[in-house]
Amino acid sequence: MLKRSLRGLRVVDFSHVLAGPVCTMMLADMGADVIKIEPPGGELGRQIGPPWIAGESAVYLSVNRNKRGIALDLKCADGREVARRLIQQADVVVENFRPGVMRSLGLDYDTVAAGHRKLVYCSISAYGQTGPLRERPGVDGIIQAISGLMSTLGTPHGEPVKVAIPVADMITGYLATIAILAACRAAQQSGKGEYLDISLYNATLMLQQIGYASYFATDAVPVKTGSAAPYAAPNEAFQTRDGWLMIAAYHPKRWQALCAVLGAPELEHDPRFASNASRVAHRDALRQALEPLFQQRATAAWVQELAEHDILCAPVAGYDDVIRSEEYAASGVDSWVEHPIAGKVRMPGFAPGPAHRADAGDSDLPAPTLGQHGRQILEECGYSQAGIRAMLDSGVLAIHTHPST
């Protein structure tokens, strides 16, 4: 089963906020034992909000499920020693500090891999470990801007627009997961690990594969087209009597069928709309011709009739529409976890397709409270109860206590 495929893989996770935690959550979702290391005050992701659920960050809860947590002061020698022991017992390390931070702690790849040649070590940063901007910090919105993505979004002459969800962070987390799985496979075969340098900048450029390929082919910067695909028409959203409808009818047979359903056969024979290329070139005229036709009926009526003619379409749904839909119910993505502080929390779970929905009783573990598994993890490393108490007393180890835990 996919959700158990990485059992036996141990990951030490020094990452915070989003891209790194997304990566390690994916590994944990597939069965890896992920040990999340945070500073005694908690990682920055715990402070991101609103929204909050009983004082807990919804962002933090959403990307840290299925992990075990320990809070260590890595500025202290004893804390760094615990981290080294954990790394020596691990298969993978993930970190997303600024370049140079792990080296200053003596926990960089060259240092820790000297005695652990099969280790896969993944560093995630804004611009990579060697690029000209390697010292500069960057977050999702900054990367959307500098990578060119923001320049393609919105409507002509409109102000800059970003993708509201942190798409640069998310795609970087997914890319890091893929790279780690490949490196682990190679390490199994060769007995030698690898250092992975994953950057938000590179990942977001790769996300724009089609956009940059088109730019290189034409030497023309993308024009903002709103909901429309710059390479196909009609492939955009149209207003209906009661909402909005997304249409993709640029294939010749579907364009012909759309003209028939709309009762406008003359559009099919209009030389401006004879091919996809000509429709793209005359997109504004095409839109002016189609808009009043779509406004004559409600969205649901259009969806039913267009689907009957194999014309690709969908309502432009809000989140409230999505979670009430049959498609969402069948997706297997809907997930609930019981958190000791936040209570019962709903979030999208790990289900790449409906066939991978969770089995009965196969529930996710909630994101760890701060230092929740510290004692357990240190015992596994061979620390005595006296040693653990000493670290608690000195502040090297932190365990957050809450009345409901």
N, C-alpha and C positions, 0 to 999 in steps of 0.2 A: 504494500500500500504506500502511496506517495507520501503520506504524512508520517510514515515510520522509516522512510528510506535512508535517513541519515543517522539513525540510531548508532551509537558508538563513536560518533564524531564529537569532539569537545572543542568548543570555541570560547576564547577569552575575549570579552568585548569591552574595550575602553571607550567606545564611541558615545556621542551625546547628540541631543536634539533630534535629527531626522535621517539624513542619508545613511549614516552608519547603523543606527537602530533599525531602520527598515531592512537593511541587508541582514543583520543578525536575527531579526524576527523571522525573515523568510527561512533562514537556516533552522531556527528553532521550530517553525511550523512544520518542517519536514523531518523533525525528530532529533536534531542535534541538541546536545547539552550545552546551552549558552550560559556562561557565567558573566553577568554584567557588573563591571566595576565602576563605582561612582565615588566622588569625593564625599567626605562626611556630611557636607551640607546638601548633597544631592546634585545631580547633573542639571544643566541649564534647561533641558526639556521640561522638567517639573515646574518651571516658572512660566511657561508659555501659556497664555490664556488672555481673555476668555475664549471658550467657555470652561467652567470648572464644575466638577461633580463632587460635592461634599469636600471642596477644597483641593481636589486632585485635578491636575491638568488633563483635559480630554485628549490633547495631542500626545502627551506622554503615555497615557493608557493605551492609545490606539496603535502604538508602534513598538511596544515592549512586552507583549504577551509571550507566554511559554518560556520565559527566561528565569534564571535564578539570580538573585542580587546580593552583592556584598559592597559595603561602603568602607573604603580604605583611604588613608591619607598618604598619597604617593610622594609627598614632600618629606616624609620621614623614612629613614633607612629600613625600619621594620615593615612599613607598608610596602616599600619597593621589594623587599625580600619575599613577602607573600605573593606579590604579583609575579616575581620570577619563578616561584615554585609552581604557580598556576600555569604559567606559560610552558614550563618544562613538561607538564602533564597534558598539554593541549595539542591539538592538530592544527588549529587556526587561531590567529590573532587578528582582530579588527580594531583600528583606531582612526579617529578623525580630528586629531589636534592639528594645530598649525605645524608645518614642517619644522623639524628641529626640537619640538617639545619632548618627544619620546627619547631622543638621543640625550637630552639634558637630564632625563630621569634614569638613563642607563638601561632603557627598555626598548631600544631601537632594534631593527632586524639584525644588523651586523653583530650586535652584542649578544642577543638572546639566541640567535640561530647558530652561533659558534658551537654550542653543545647540543644542538637539536636540528640536525640537518634536514629532517623531513617537514619542518615547520612551514606552513603557508601563512604569510604575514601580509595583511592588506591595509594599506594606508589610504584614507579618503580625505581629500582636501579640495579647496575651491579651484586651484589652478595647477595642481600637481606638485611634485617634489623638486622638479628641476627647471620649470619654466621661468620666464622673466618676471612673472607676477607671483612667484611661489610664496613670497613673504606677505602678500596681501590677503587679508581675510575676505570672505565672500559668502553670502547667503543666497537663498533661492532667487529672490527678486533681482539681485545684482547680477546673477549668472544669466537669468532670462534676458536682461538688458544687454550685457556685453557679448553674449553669444549670437545676437541677432534675432533671437526668437521674438522679443517684444516688438521689433520693427515690423513683423508680419501680421500682428494681431490688431483687431479692431476694424474700423471703417475708414474709407478714404478721407483724409484731412482731419480725422479725429485725433484726440490726444492719445499718448502711448497707453497701451493696455497690456496687462500681464495675465497669464493663466492664474486663476484664483487659487486653485490647489497648488501646492509646491511641486510642480512637475519636474523641475530640475533635480530636486532632492530625491524624489521618488524614482526617477529613471536611473539616477546614479546608484541608489541602493540596489535596484534590480541588476544593473550592470556588474556591480561588485559581487553580487551573489553568483552570477554566471561565471565570472572570472575565478572566484574561489572554488567553485565546483570543478572547473576545468583543471585548476592547479592541484587540487586534492587528487584528482584522477591521475595526473602526471606524477605526483609524489608517490602514489601507490605503485606505479609501474617502474619508476626510476630510483625510488628511495631518496630523492632529493626534493626539498621544498622550493619555494619561490617567493620573491618579494613582488607584490602587486601595487602599482601606483595608479589609483583611480581618482579622476578629477571630475568635479561637477561640470567644469567648462567642456571637457572632452565629451562627457556623456550627453550634454545638451546639444553639442554640435552633431553627434551621432543621431540624436533624436530627430534632427532636421535633415535626414538623409535625402529625402525627395526634394526639399526646398533648395538645398545647396547643389544638388545634381542639376536641377533646372537652371539655377543661376550660372553654373559653369557652362551649361549648354548654350545659354542665350546672352550671357554677360549683362543681363538686365536684373536689377534688384526687384524683389517681390513687391507687388502692389497689394495694399490692404484690401481684402475682399469680404470682410465681415464673416458671414457663415458659409460663403461660397468657396469651393475648391478652385484654386487658380488654374488647374489643368483640365477641368471638366465642367460642362453645363448642359442641362440644368443639374446642379449638385449643390443645393443651398436651401435655406429656410424661407418659406412663404407664409404670409399671414392668412389665416382662414377667418371664418365668421366668428369663431370663439377662441382662437389661439394661434399657434404656429405649427407648421408642418415641414419637416425636412424631407426633401425629394432628391433622389439620385436616379435620373432617367437619361443619362448621356449615351448609353449603349443604343445603337441604331434601332433595334427592335423595341426597346423600352421607350425611346423617344417617339416612335411611331404610335405605340400603344397609348402614351400619355396624351398625344394630340387627339386621338380618338375619344378617350375618356373625357377630356375637357370639352369635347364638341367643337374643336378648332382644327379641322384637318388642313386648313390653309397654312397653318404654321409649319407643318411638315414640308410643304412645298415652297416655302419662302427661302430664296437663295441665301439669305443671311443666316438661316438656321439649318442648312442642309447637312452639315457635318458637325462633329464635336468641336473641331478647330474653329469653324466659322461661328458657332454659337458662343464659344469663349471670346472670340474677337468682338462679337456684338452682344455681350452679356447684358448691358444696360437696356438695349432694345428688347431683348428676350424677356427680361424681367418685367418691363412695362407691359408686355403682352400677356404674361402669365398671371401677374398679381391680381387683376380684377376677376379673373376666372376662379382662382382659389378662394377668394373672399366670398364666393356665392354659397359655400356650404361649410358645415362644421367639420372640425378636425376628424372626429371619429368616423363620420360618413366618408370622408376622403380616404382614410386609412383602409376601411373595409373594401371600398371599390377598387382602389389602386392595387391593394394586395391581391385581389382576385385576378388582376391582369399582370401579376408578377412584376409590378413596378415598385422599386425599392422606396420605402417611405417609413416615417416614424413621427409620432408627435414629439414636439420639443417639451420634454417632461421636466417638471421640477422635482426636487428630492421627495416631496410629499407624494407626488404622483408615482414616482419610482417604487417607493417602499410599499405602496398599496397594490402594485401590479402583480399579475400572475407570473410574469417573467422573473421578477425579483424573488418571489416565493420559491420558484423552481430552481433558482440559480445555486442555492446552497451557500451563498455568501453571508446571509444573515446569521449573526452570532451573538451570543450572550455569555458574559463571564461574571462570576461572583467575586468582587474585589472586597478585601477586608475593611476598607475605609469608604470607598465610593459606592459600595453595594452592587446591585445588579446593573451591569453596564452593557449596552448594545453597541455593536460596531461591525464593520465588514470583517469577515474571517478569511481564512485561506481556503479558497475553492476555485482553482483555475478554470474549472468547468463544472457543470451540474453533477457529473459522474463522481466528482471528488468531494461532494458535500460530506460533512461530518457524519460518522455513524452514530447510532444511539449510544450514549455513554462516552463518546470520544470527544469530550469537551476540552476547550482551550484552558490554559492556566492564565490567570490575570497577570498584568504587569506587576513586578515585585514592589512591595513597599521598600523604603530606603533601608538597605542592609538586611533585608528579611532573612536571607539564607546564610548570613555571615558565619554563624557558629558551625552549621553543617558543612560548609565549604572548607573552613579551616580544619575541622576534624578530618575531612578527607585528605587534606594536605599533611596530616600527621601532627598537628598542633595539639598540645595537651589542654585540658580545661584551665589549668593555671596560666598557661601562656595566653590563652584567649582572654581570660579575665584581665591579665596585665595589659593587653592591647586595648581593651575596652576602657580601663582606668586611665591609660595614657592618651586616649583620643585617637590612636592609630586606627582603631576599628570603631564604627558607629552602627548602632542598631536602633532604628526609630521604633518607638513603642507608641501604641495607640490603644485606647480603651477597648476597641472592638477587635484588636488583633489577638 
